[in-house]
Amino acid sequence: MRIGMKIRLIKNCSTLALLACSLLSLGLTGCQTSVGGQTLPSASYLRDDVQFHTAGPEDQLSRQKAALQAYKLQREGFLADE
């Protein structure tokens, strides 16, 4: 076997190996898709870590609860009218 043929064989094998790895990694990764106006999650969404946390309290109704407590206290006469 000549040197030129060996080099060509190595290039072809490495190209095929790179192509196989690319196709394998593409098949293993999930991505979001949009079907009929709906954004569907990736196939591995249950294993993904959360990447965004909103700032503020955990309970979104904390302001409403505080306002209701202040209203009740005001109604019972414990708070001065504002």
C-alpha positions as CSV (number, residue, x, y, z in Angstrom):
1,M,0.0,0.0,0.0
2,R,1.4,3.4,-0.9
3,I,1.6,6.3,1.5
4,G,-0.9,8.4,-0.5
5,M,-3.5,5.6,-0.2
6,K,-2.9,5.2,3.6
7,I,-3.4,8.9,4.1
8,R,-6.6,8.9,2.1
9,L,-7.9,5.9,4.0
10,I,-7.1,7.6,7.3
11,K,-8.9,10.8,6.2
12,N,-11.9,8.8,5.1
13,C,-12.1,6.9,8.3
14,S,-11.7,10.0,10.4
15,T,-14.3,11.8,8.4
16,L,-16.7,8.9,8.8
17,A,-16.0,8.8,12.6
18,L,-16.6,12.5,12.9
19,L,-19.8,12.2,10.9
20,A,-21.0,9.3,13.1
21,C,-20.3,11.2,16.3
22,S,-22.1,14.2,15.0
23,L,-25.2,12.2,14.1
24,L,-25.1,10.4,17.4
25,S,-24.8,13.6,19.4
26,L,-27.6,15.2,17.3
27,G,-29.8,12.3,18.0
28,L,-29.2,12.4,21.8
29,T,-29.9,16.1,22.3
30,G,-33.4,17.4,22.6
31,C,-34.7,20.7,21.3
32,Q,-37.8,22.7,21.6
33,T,-40.2,22.5,18.7
34,S,-43.2,24.6,17.7
35,V,-46.3,22.7,16.5
36,G,-49.5,24.5,15.7
37,G,-48.4,27.6,17.7
38,Q,-47.6,25.6,20.8
39,T,-44.0,25.4,22.0
40,L,-43.3,21.8,23.0
41,P,-40.5,21.0,25.4
42,S,-37.5,18.9,24.6
43,A,-37.5,15.2,25.2
44,S,-35.3,15.6,28.2
45,Y,-37.1,18.5,29.9
46,L,-37.6,16.5,33.2
47,R,-33.8,16.1,33.6
48,D,-33.0,19.7,32.7
49,D,-32.0,22.1,35.4
50,V,-33.9,25.3,35.8
51,Q,-32.0,28.2,34.2
52,F,-34.2,31.1,35.3
53,H,-35.5,32.2,38.6
54,T,-37.7,35.2,39.0
55,A,-36.8,37.7,41.7
56,G,-39.0,38.2,44.6
57,P,-40.9,36.1,47.1
58,E,-41.7,32.5,46.5
59,D,-45.4,33.2,47.1
60,Q,-46.8,35.4,44.4
61,L,-49.8,36.3,46.6
62,S,-47.8,37.7,49.5
63,R,-48.8,41.3,48.8
64,Q,-52.5,40.3,48.6
65,K,-52.2,38.5,52.0
66,A,-50.5,41.5,53.6
67,A,-53.2,43.8,52.2
68,L,-56.0,41.5,53.6
69,Q,-54.3,41.3,57.0
70,A,-54.0,45.1,57.1
71,Y,-57.6,45.5,56.1
72,K,-58.8,43.1,58.8
73,L,-56.7,44.8,61.4
74,Q,-57.9,48.2,60.3
75,R,-61.5,47.0,60.4
76,E,-61.1,45.7,63.9
77,G,-59.6,49.0,65.0
78,F,-56.0,48.0,65.6
79,L,-54.6,50.1,62.8
80,A,-55.2,53.8,62.3
81,D,-56.9,54.9,59.1
82,E,-54.5,56.0,56.4
